[in-house]
Amino acid sequence: MDATNYLNHYYLVILLSFLLIFLPANKKYSVDVWRKPQIKLDKVPAWTIYIIIFQLSCVYFFAGLAKLNFDWIFNAMPMSIWLPERSNYPILGYFFNSNQPPFYSVILVHFTI
């Protein structure tokens, strides 16, 4: 499996790390609070939660749009590549080696959204 397939996950980590620069993430459990207890907050501002929800919503929305193509829906790619590689698993290996599980996973993912 090529490493470029997972660059989108690293991009998400970079985006969330960049957001944490501007958020008061050090106000509850951190070394800063341990050293200076007067900066401790029991509640966070609502905008900090909303900005993280917005960022994750954008990522999941565009990831869903990217999966609306012929290969993902009708050929069950990349699940039809990944599951047969795991055919040596003790209980589910036989199930992963057949042709149906990738399509079941695609159907389950589309109905849970």
Beta strands, then each sheet from edge to edge (+ up, - down):
end
